[in-house]
Amino acid sequence: MGWTKPRTSPPPSGPWYARLATSAGRPAVLAATLLMSMPGEYHVAKFAGWTDPWAYGMPFSLSAYAGIAAVVAATRPKGARGRFSATAGAAFAIVLALAAQVVAHLVNTGHMDHNQAWLIAVTSMVPPAVLAHLLHLAATPVPAAEPVPVTVERTAPAVPPQPTQAPALPAVEQPALSSSREEFTPEIKAGEPVPELAPAADEQPAIRYADPRCAILRPLYDDGYRPTTGEMKAALEDAHLVSPGASTLRGVLRKEIEQHEPDLAALPARPTPLHRAG
């Protein structure tokens, strides 16, 4: 077959404590940094005039905004609409979080007076600016990935090896032709086209599927049975792909395969263990 199994990243190597620190350390560091940032963002909101419990919304809005913008910027393909805006929003959220920590610590240590008009004005603009940009990201459509045609090369069934030399047969005397019959030898006149040889029966053209997932499901027919929904789902998951719903598996992928090869639709369904036992 022309399809090759996608490569997967190798599992992390190293001692067990290094693997544990990599897997469990990242969420622990994330939780710790969020908890350490919340007091500074809360105090900045209090400096700007918000009262409890509304001041607690500032840490959550800044943290959620930075996370959402970073995820959108990382998941959208290069050149897609909204990717630049998400990247700029993620950088702006980081700047806001850093500024909130610096201002809060300067005020708490007495190096800065919190009762300043520009500080109150800038802090008051943060929630509506965050809301406006999140709505902009939500309204920007995500481009759908175009299916890539996959060429499947079908090979002829294996033929057992033939002997290098056939055994010699006894000579058989051919009867002489009657004088009244003439041996017929076809002749090709000059200028006439030479007839082409018919292609071998086992040579079949390659199939180009519109959905590349069909190439993964096509080998399931080699057992002589029509694949079930569970078998198709398991084959896609083994190829590290997200399996679609049952209607897509049967009505789109299996239908496209059987449109190229109508004889596959006539194959019987695989018998269940209960039928085989009976």
C-alpha positions, -999 to +999 in steps of 0.1 A: +000+000+000+012+036-006+002+048+028+027+048+056+020+050+093+027+084+108+057+087+131+050+093+167+073+111+191+094+087+213+085+085+249+105+106+273+137+089+285+156+092+317+152+081+353+118+079+368+122+110+389+130+130+358+100+117+340+078+125+371+092+160+373+084+166+336+048+152+338+037+164+372+059+194+376+044+215+348+008+216+363+023+222+398+043+252+385+013+265+367-008+264+398+019+279+420+024+309+396-013+316+394-016+316+431+014+339+435+000+363+409-035+366+422-027+389+453-009+415+432-037+416+405-063+418+433-046+447+450-043+466+417-080+462+413-086+475+448-063+505+441-085+514+410-116+515+431-132+481+428-147+467+460-151+431+471-161+407+457-156+424+423-119+429+428-114+392+428-124+391+391-092+408+380-069+378+386-093+354+369-098+377+339-061+383+333-051+346+337-079+333+316-073+359+289-036+351+287-043+313+285-070+316+258-050+340+236-019+317+239-038+286+229-055+303+199-021+316+188-005+282+190-033+262+174-041+283+144-020+276+113+005+302+100-011+329+080-046+320+092-071+348+101-069+358+137-035+343+145-016+376+146-044+391+168-042+362+192-004+364+194-006+401+201-032+395+227-011+369+244+018+393+246-004+421+259-018+398+286+017+389+298+026+426+299-006+434+319+002+406+344+038+417+348+027+453+352+001+444+378+028+426+399+053+454+397+027+481+406+013+461+435+048+455+450+059+491+445+028+504+462+030+479+491+067+487+497+060+525+497+079+533+465+048+544+446+016+562+454-015+542+443-037+572+442-027+583+407-051+591+379-032+573+351-030+541+372-067+541+379-076+549+343-054+521+328-066+495+353-102+504+346-098+498+309-085+462+314-118+443+318-136+458+287-105+455+266-101+418+275-138+411+268-137+429+234-106+409+223-120+376+234-152+382+214-131+391+184-112+358+186-145+339+191-160+355+160-130+348+138-136+316+118-110+288+119-100+276+084-109+240+078-081+217+067-084+206+031-083+168+025-051+156+009-055+130-018-037+098-011-025+074-038-029+038-030-008+014-051-025-020-055-001-049-060-008-082-078-012-113-055+019-133-049+025-161-074+045-192-064+079-194-080+081-213-112+108-239-120+139-224-138+135-249-167+106-270-177+112-308-181+118-319-216+088-335-234+091-363-259+090-351-295+057-356-312+056-359-350+032-333-365+010-346-392+016-332-427-008-306-440-029-315-469-018-300-502-053-284-505-048-264-474-025-234-472-009-222-440-022-188-430+003-163-418-010-129-408+008-100-425+009-064-415+009-041-444+030-009-445+011+021-430-013+000-409-013+005-371+003-023-350-023-037-326-014-031-289-013-058-264-040-059-239-029-050-203-025-079-179-055-088-158-037-082-125-026-046-134-051-022-118-050+016-118-041+033-085-069+047-065-069+084-053-091+090-023-105+124-015-103+116+022-069+102+032-085+082+060-099+058+034-064+045+027-062+034+063-096+016+062-091-001+028-069-030+042-099-041+064-116-056+033-086-079+027-101-106+050-131-110+028-156-092+051-171-058+051-156-038+080-179-028+109-181+006+126-160-007+156-133-021+133-130+012+114-129+032+145-101+010+160-081+012+128-081+050+129-072+051+166-043+027+159-031+052+133-032+080+160-062+098+144-094+110+161-122+087+150-153+105+137-189+094+144-206+063+131-225+082+104-192+096+090-175+062+092-203+044+073-218+071+052-186+090+041-154+069+044-168+034+037-191+047+010-161+064-008-141+032-007-170+011-021-177+037-048-142+031-062-146-007-059-183-017-060-175-053-055-165-046-019-200-036-010-212-071-018-189-087+008-207-103+038-205-088+072-181-103+097-199-129+118-202-122+155-188-146+181-224-158+188-230-167+151-197-185+150-206-205+181-240-215+166 
